[in-house]
Amino acid sequence: MKTIKEQYKEIVCGWNEERTENVSNRCTEIADEFAIGFLLYLSDWHTKKRAKQLLEIYKKEKGL
């Protein structure tokens, strides 16, 4: 499975390498923020720090 960043890089390829990297990084940040927001919406957790930790664990386990 490709990482989110790799998928975004495919979408924006054709730009110069630095621009591609910057856009894919920002898109990844947006996706992470959305995932955290959704997690917080569904859960009783009220700390963003804990949600970020859980997201990182999930991404690591899934190889994302």
HELIX and SHEET records of a PDB file:
HELIX    1   1 ILE A    4  VAL A   12  1                                   9    
HELIX    2   2 GLU A   17  LEU A   42  1                                  26    
HELIX    3   3 LYS A   48  LYS A   62  1                                  15    
END                                                                             
